[in-house]
Amino acid sequence: MRSAVFLLLTLIPTAASAQVLASVWYRGLPSGVPRYADLEAIRDNGFNAVTWPLQHVSGAMELQRMAARVGLTVVVRAESVPLTLPLSVTGESKVDLLVTRTPRSEWTALIWRAVAHGARVVSFDAGLAEGTGLWNESGIPDWVPVASSLGRQLTANGTLVGSLRRGPPVTVEMPDEALDLSLLENARAWVIVATNASTEAGRSVDTSATFPADVPNAEWLNLFDGSMMSMLYRSTGSRWRVRLGPGEAKVFVIDKRR
């Protein structure tokens, strides 16, 4: 039993890991028994990790062997804890998005808000006792392309985001309870993550934010579409007009050495 526990500890990513993981909950097929084909499907849908339940410790070694062959990191969790707006800002390092219980319109804002507050493992959970949920008798469930797109967003920028820490506070001129605006940094870059938690039709965020004086005003790169964003320069701190549609997230980065 001691060796099994040691194995589990070695499979769990540590805080020192500078890589964001986009994962899929997988409980084996049949339950507790990993299949190579299922892990290939997880990888082929753009995820870089698989989340395995602690209760199936007996299958963990075989899972690790298979996952290494397809290039997946194994994450072991005792249980799946549904990601909610209150939970997204608590700094949990590992979060779970229950795809059947969370409205799809909330996914982007929920996930990026959690990442801005320290989440480094995001696991999509179809809530099944067996299998991955990536396909069924009717084909590919409609949640899969959405989760895959978000997973690719995270993994494409995983090293950058994984290295970030909280930056200095930002002043929002007209605070909105739906808005979360985080300024993050590492040794080389500043990153802004802004999310609108509201998904009500017409419930947009439109306000302004003032950044610390040493944060540059231009040109910020949008990590999602490659467009550029400039701020209004002020000697007391650059000012950004924050506009977010319902459930929207925006992530911008700029080199500190500019």
C-alpha positions in Angstrom: 0.0 0.0 0.0 2.9 2.4 0.8 4.3 1.9 -2.7 0.9 2.6 -4.3 0.6 5.9 -2.3 4.1 6.9 -3.3 3.1 6.3 -7.0 0.0 8.5 -6.6 2.1 11.3 -5.1 4.5 11.1 -8.0 1.6 11.4 -10.5 0.2 14.6 -9.1 1.6 17.8 -10.6 3.4 20.0 -8.0 3.1 23.8 -7.6 6.6 24.0 -9.2 5.3 22.7 -12.5 5.1 25.6 -14.9 2.5 24.1 -17.2 -1.2 24.4 -17.3 -3.0 21.1 -17.8 -6.3 20.6 -19.6 -7.6 17.2 -18.6 -10.5 14.8 -19.0 -11.9 12.8 -16.1 -11.5 9.1 -16.9 -12.7 6.2 -14.7 -11.7 3.3 -16.9 -13.7 1.0 -19.2 -14.8 -1.1 -17.4 -14.5 1.0 -14.2 -11.0 1.0 -12.9 -9.4 -0.5 -16.0 -7.6 2.0 -18.3 -7.7 1.5 -22.1 -5.1 2.8 -24.5 -7.7 3.8 -27.1 -9.4 6.1 -24.6 -6.2 7.9 -23.8 -5.5 8.3 -27.5 -8.9 9.9 -27.9 -8.2 12.3 -25.0 -4.9 13.4 -26.6 -6.4 13.7 -30.1 -9.1 16.1 -28.8 -6.4 18.5 -27.6 -6.0 17.7 -24.0 -2.6 17.1 -22.4 -3.7 15.3 -19.2 -6.0 12.6 -17.9 -7.7 12.7 -14.4 -8.0 9.4 -12.6 -10.0 8.7 -9.4 -8.0 7.9 -6.2 -10.4 5.0 -5.5 -9.0 3.1 -8.5 -5.4 3.1 -7.2 -4.9 -0.5 -8.5 -5.1 0.7 -12.1 -2.9 3.7 -11.6 0.4 2.1 -12.6 -1.0 0.7 -15.9 -2.6 4.0 -16.6 0.7 5.8 -16.1 2.4 3.4 -18.5 -0.2 4.0 -21.2 -0.4 7.7 -20.6 3.4 8.1 -21.0 3.1 6.4 -24.4 0.6 9.0 -25.7 2.1 12.0 -24.0 -0.5 12.6 -21.3 0.2 13.7 -17.7 -1.8 11.8 -15.1 -3.6 13.7 -12.4 -5.1 11.8 -9.4 -8.1 13.3 -7.6 -10.2 11.9 -4.7 -13.4 13.3 -6.2 -14.7 15.7 -8.8 -15.7 19.1 -7.2 -18.0 21.2 -9.5 -16.4 24.5 -10.5 -18.6 27.5 -9.5 -18.2 31.2 -9.6 -17.4 31.5 -5.8 -15.0 28.6 -6.1 -13.2 30.1 -9.2 -11.7 32.9 -7.1 -10.5 30.9 -4.1 -7.1 30.0 -5.6 -7.8 26.2 -6.0 -4.9 24.7 -8.0 -7.1 21.9 -9.5 -10.7 22.5 -10.6 -13.3 20.3 -12.3 -15.9 21.5 -14.8 -18.9 19.2 -14.8 -20.1 19.5 -18.4 -23.6 18.2 -17.8 -24.4 20.6 -14.9 -22.7 23.8 -16.0 -24.3 25.9 -18.7 -22.0 26.1 -21.7 -22.3 29.9 -21.8 -20.4 30.0 -18.5 -17.4 27.8 -19.3 -15.0 30.4 -20.8 -15.4 32.9 -18.0 -15.4 30.3 -15.3 -12.3 28.6 -16.5 -10.2 31.7 -17.2 -11.3 33.3 -13.9 -10.1 30.2 -12.1 -6.8 30.2 -14.0 -6.3 33.9 -13.2 -6.7 33.0 -9.5 -4.3 30.1 -9.5 -5.9 27.0 -11.2 -3.2 25.0 -13.0 -5.2 21.8 -13.7 -8.7 22.1 -15.4 -10.5 18.7 -15.7 -13.6 18.3 -17.8 -15.9 15.7 -16.3 -18.8 14.1 -18.2 -20.0 12.6 -14.9 -19.8 9.0 -16.1 -19.0 5.9 -14.0 -17.1 4.5 -17.0 -15.3 5.8 -20.1 -14.4 9.4 -21.1 -17.7 10.7 -22.4 -15.9 11.9 -25.6 -18.3 9.8 -27.7 -21.6 7.9 -27.3 -24.0 5.9 -29.5 -25.0 9.0 -31.4 -21.4 10.1 -32.1 -19.5 13.0 -30.5 -21.5 14.8 -27.8 -21.9 18.5 -28.5 -19.9 19.5 -25.4 -16.8 17.9 -26.7 -15.8 20.5 -29.4 -16.4 23.3 -26.8 -14.2 21.7 -24.2 -11.6 20.8 -26.8 -11.4 24.4 -28.0 -11.0 25.7 -24.4 -8.4 22.9 -23.7 -6.4 23.9 -26.7 -6.5 27.6 -25.5 -5.0 26.5 -22.2 -2.4 24.2 -23.5 -1.2 26.5 -26.3 -0.4 29.1 -23.6 0.3 26.6 -20.8 3.9 27.5 -20.1 3.2 31.2 -20.0 0.2 31.0 -17.8 1.7 28.4 -15.5 4.6 30.7 -14.7 2.4 33.7 -13.7 1.9 35.2 -10.2 -0.4 37.9 -9.0 0.6 41.4 -10.0 -0.2 44.7 -8.3 -3.9 45.8 -7.9 -5.8 47.5 -10.7 -8.3 50.3 -10.0 -11.7 49.7 -11.7 -13.5 53.0 -12.0 -17.0 51.7 -12.1 -16.9 48.3 -10.3 -19.3 45.6 -11.6 -20.0 42.5 -9.6 -19.9 40.4 -12.9 -16.3 41.6 -13.7 -13.1 40.1 -12.5 -10.0 41.8 -13.7 -6.6 40.3 -12.8 -3.2 41.7 -13.5 -0.6 38.9 -13.5 3.1 38.8 -14.2 6.3 36.8 -14.5 9.9 37.9 -15.0 9.3 38.9 -18.7 5.6 39.7 -19.2 2.5 41.3 -17.9 -0.8 39.5 -18.5 -4.4 40.8 -18.1 -7.2 38.3 -17.6 -10.7 39.9 -17.7 -13.9 37.9 -17.4 -17.6 38.7 -17.3 -19.4 36.2 -15.1 -22.9 37.2 -16.3 -24.5 35.2 -19.1 -27.7 37.2 -19.2 -28.6 38.5 -22.6 -27.5 42.1 -22.9 -25.6 42.0 -19.5 -22.3 43.4 -20.9 -19.6 45.0 -18.9 -18.5 48.5 -20.0 -16.1 50.3 -17.6 -12.6 51.6 -17.3 -9.6 50.4 -15.4 -6.4 52.2 -14.4 -3.1 50.2 -14.2 0.0 50.9 -12.1 2.3 53.5 -13.6 5.0 51.0 -14.6 2.6 48.9 -16.7 3.0 49.9 -20.4 0.1 51.1 -22.4 0.7 49.6 -25.9 0.8 47.2 -27.7 -0.9 44.3 -25.9 -1.5 41.0 -27.7 -4.8 39.2 -27.5 -3.9 35.5 -26.8 -7.1 34.3 -28.4 -7.1 35.9 -31.8 -3.7 37.7 -32.2 -5.3 41.2 -32.3 -3.7 44.1 -30.6 -5.0 46.4 -27.8 -3.7 49.8 -26.8 -4.4 51.7 -23.6 -4.8 55.5 -23.1 -1.5 56.7 -21.6 -1.6 58.7 -18.4 1.4 59.6 -16.2 -0.4 58.2 -13.2 -1.2 54.9 -14.9 -2.5 53.7 -18.2 -6.3 53.5 -18.7 -8.1 50.6 -20.4 -11.7 50.7 -21.6 -13.0 47.3 -20.5 -15.8 45.9 -22.7 -16.9 42.3 -22.2 -20.0 40.6 -23.5 -22.0 38.1 -21.4 -19.8 35.1 -20.4 -16.8 36.6 -22.3 -13.1 36.4 -21.3 -10.2 38.4 -22.7 -6.5 37.7 -22.1 -3.8 40.1 -23.1 0.0 39.9 -22.8 2.8 42.4 -23.2 6.6 42.1 -22.9 8.0 43.9 -19.8 11.1 44.9 -21.8 9.3 47.1 -24.3 
